[in-house]
Amino acid sequence: MNKNELISSISNDTGLTKTDSAKAVDAFISSVTEALKSGDEVRLVGFGTFAVSKRSATTGRNPRTGAEIKIPARNQAKFKAGKALQDSVN
């Protein structure tokens, strides 16, 4: 399911127009992004948790040349599914 299909699904389920559904999806994405940028995590009980983890700097190898390269430290967004979501998928 892509973003447009999600918007259509929300529109059908809620009776909102597609424009309003698109605004709701965009607002959700924006809110989660801003929370993660500020170092917070977003917990949706029964659905899951969005959080940021820190990855340390490492060295890797270029597979083509075999030369070592330095991979810088970075923050990475992660999602952990909640129990209710995990149970419904299985």
Beta strands, then each sheet from edge to edge (+ up, - down):
strand 1: 42-44
strand 2: 48-55
strand 3: 58-61
strand 4: 68-71
strand 5: 74-81
sheet 1: 1+ 2- 5+
sheet 2: 3+ 4-
end
